[in-house]
Amino acid sequence: MPEDLTGETAIVTGSSSGIGAAIAKRYAAAGANVVTNSRSYDRAKSTADEIEADGGTAIAVEADVTDRDEMGDLIAAAVDEFGSVDVMVNNAGTTVIDSAMEMDPEDWQQVVDINLTGVFFGAQAAGTQMIEQETGGQIINVGSIFGEVGVQGRAPYNATKGGVHNLTRALAVELAEHDIGVNALAPGFIKTAMDEQTRESDEADEDAPDRSDWPYYGYEDQHIRNRVPLDRYGSVEEMANCALFLAAGDHYMTGEVLTADGGWLAFGWGSKGT
C-alpha cells in the first residue's frame, strides 16, 4: 500500500495477537516506530520481536487499558523512546457470551471496563499528548459491526462497541480544532482467537436450534457465509490495511466508522439461506 508512516510513532493497544498484532506489523512495515502493548510484557514483546526481526522498529510496554495512570505511562514510554505520539490505536477488547438475563454483574463490568472505558482512557492520554505536541495526529478506535446491531448473548459487547462508535464521534468533534482525527474501524467476522471463542460457545450451546433449520444464526462457517455477500471471513491483514489507511491521515475523515464486514450490514436480510 502507498501509505507512508516513516518517522511517526504509533501505539497499538492489545497488540499481542489478532487484529492488534497485524496492525502493529503493518504500521512498522510502513515505516512507523511502533509501541506494542498488552497486560503481559512477554506477549507484547513477542510482537515487537517479530517486527524487529522483519527490519522494523518497535518496543513493548506492559499496561492495563482499564487503568488511567498506566495508560499515561504507556504514552510517556512512547514519547521517551521515540519523541512523540502520532497514531493511537485503541484496539484492546474482550467479550462475554451469556444471556443478558443471566449475566453476572462482574462479567458485564469487565467488558465495559476494557472495551469502552479502556478506549476512552487511551484516547484521552494520546489526545492530551497530541495537543501538547501541536502536530496533530490520528486516533483509531476499534469497534465492531456488533456496535450497529443487536445479537443474542452479546449484550455487553453490543453495548460497548456501540459506545465506542459514538465516543469516536464525540472525540472527533472535540479534537478537530487541534488537527487530530478520530475514527473507528468496525470489523465484521475475522479469523481471530475471539472468533474461535465465539464458535466454541456456539458449539457448546445445548439449547441452540437445530443447525439444519433456516434461518439459524450460528457461527459455523456456513452460517457466517450466509450473512456475508463476499462469502467468506475477513482476515487480520485486511483489517490492518484499513487501519493503515486511517492512520495515514490524508483522507479528510473524522468522526467516521469505517465498516469492513464483507457487506454484512449492507445485506440486512440476515441470511442467504444456503
C-alpha positions, -999 to 999 in steps of 0.1 A, spaced: 0 0 0 12 36 -7 6 49 28 39 60 45 43 64 82 80 69 82 92 88 113 58 86 130 52 69 163 22 45 166 8 28 197 -14 -2 193 -31 -15 225 -39 -52 227 -13 -59 200 -1 -93 213 -23 -112 188 -51 -110 163 -61 -77 147 -39 -56 170 -7 -76 162 -15 -73 124 -20 -36 127 13 -31 146 32 -51 120 16 -32 91 25 1 106 61 -10 111 63 -21 75 51 14 65 79 29 84 64 38 118 81 34 152 57 10 169 48 6 205 32 -28 212 11 -33 243 -5 -60 264 -12 -66 301 16 -91 297 50 -77 288 61 -110 274 32 -111 250 37 -76 239 74 -82 234 67 -112 212 50 -89 187 78 -63 190 104 -90 184 86 -102 153 86 -66 140 123 -61 147 131 -95 131 114 -82 99 135 -50 100 111 -27 117 114 -6 149 93 -15 180 93 -15 218 69 -34 241 51 -17 270 30 -36 296 -1 -16 305 -37 -23 315 -61 -1 294 -86 0 323 -60 19 345 -59 56 336 -24 60 352 -10 30 333 -23 45 300 -5 77 308 26 57 315 22 40 281 21 73 263 51 85 283 71 55 274 64 61 237 75 97 240 106 88 260 117 63 233 106 80 201 98 116 209 61 118 200 28 100 197 13 104 162 -11 75 159 -30 58 187 -50 26 180 -73 16 209 -77 -20 200 -78 -40 233 -111 -57 237 -129 -87 252 -163 -104 252 -185 -124 275 -211 -147 259 -242 -153 280 -279 -145 282 -285 -109 293 -310 -121 319 -285 -144 335 -252 -124 332 -232 -118 363 -226 -81 371 -189 -88 372 -189 -101 336 -208 -71 324 -184 -47 341 -153 -64 328 -164 -59 292 -174 -23 299 -141 -15 316 -120 -29 288 -140 -22 257 -153 13 265 -135 28 294 -102 15 281 -108 31 248 -116 64 265 -85 63 287 -63 55 257 -79 83 236 -77 108 265 -40 101 272 -30 101 235 -51 132 227 -36 151 255 -1 143 242 -10 152 207 -24 186 218 8 193 236 29 184 206 8 208 184 14 185 154 -20 168 150 -24 131 149 -48 102 143 -67 82 169 -83 50 157 -108 31 179 -116 -5 171 -153 -11 172 -173 -38 156 -203 -43 133 -219 -56 166 -219 -20 176 -245 -14 150 -268 -44 155 -282 -65 183 -271 -101 187 -283 -126 212 -259 -135 240 -237 -105 233 -253 -76 253 -222 -61 268 -202 -65 236 -230 -49 216 -234 -21 241 -197 -12 244 -189 -14 207 -219 9 200 -205 32 227 -171 31 210 -187 43 178 -204 72 194 -175 81 216 -154 83 184 -178 109 170 -178 129 202 -140 129 204 -137 138 167 -158 169 172 -138 179 203 -103 173 189 -108 187 154 -95 221 163 -62 205 172 -60 187 138 -65 154 155 -86 129 135 -106 104 154 -122 75 135 -133 39 143 -128 7 125 -157 -18 127 -146 -53 116 -171 -80 107 -162 -117 113 -124 -120 112 -104 -151 119 -90 -144 154 -88 -160 188 -120 -141 198 -138 -156 168 -127 -191 179 -142 -183 214 -175 -174 198 -175 -205 177 -167 -228 206 -195 -212 227 -220 -218 199 -209 -255 195 -214 -260 233 -248 -244 234 -271 -274 241 -302 -252 238 -294 -239 203 -319 -247 175 -313 -275 150 -285 -263 128 -302 -277 98 -331 -253 102 -331 -220 83 -325 -193 93 -301 -205 120 -279 -176 133 -250 -197 144 -212 -193 140 -201 -222 119 -185 -214 85 -218 -218 65 -237 -196 89 -211 -168 86 -210 -171 48 -248 -170 47 -247 -135 61 -217 -121 41 -222 -112 4 -184 -117 -1 -190 -152 11 -160 -155 34 -144 -144 67 -122 -114 66 -85 -115 76 -65 -96 101 -43 -84 73 -73 -68 56 -81 -50 89 -45 -38 91 -49 -24 56 -79 -4 68 -61 8 99 -32 19 78 -55 40 56 -69 57 87 -35 63 102 -21 80 71 -44 109 77 -48 122 41 -84 113 38 -105 142 52 -123 119 75 -130 123 112 -158 110 133 -164 82 109 -169 44 115 -152 25 87 -170 -8 83 -151 -38 70 -175 -66 71 -177 -82 36 -211 -65 31 -229 -79 62 -246 -47 73 -254 -37 37 -272 -71 32 -296 -65 60 -318 -97 53 -296 -117 77 -291 -149 58 -290 -162 22 -304 -195 34 -279 -216 15 
